[in-house]
């Protein structure tokens, strides 16, 4: 699901994570999702007849969740770090 502007180009979604609770909910949900999905992927890979395709898809989703969490943390860290010479 992607939103698009008038030209049909994808447009980013902005979330206000300045509230500590909002930040916590989003990052914890992404971490929990990644952890649970990796567990499911490991289970699929360990079936008597392994589901390699399902396991790879689940690992990929877990990686997406972890990447999103890292993007959020990186952007927040970058915005909270004072710029050089601004003191």
Secondary structure, 3 states (H helix, E strand, C coil): CCCECCCCCECCCCCCCCCHHHHHHHHHHHHHHHHHHHHHHHHHHCCCCCCHHHHHHHHHHHHHHHHHHHHHHHHHHHHHCCCCCCC
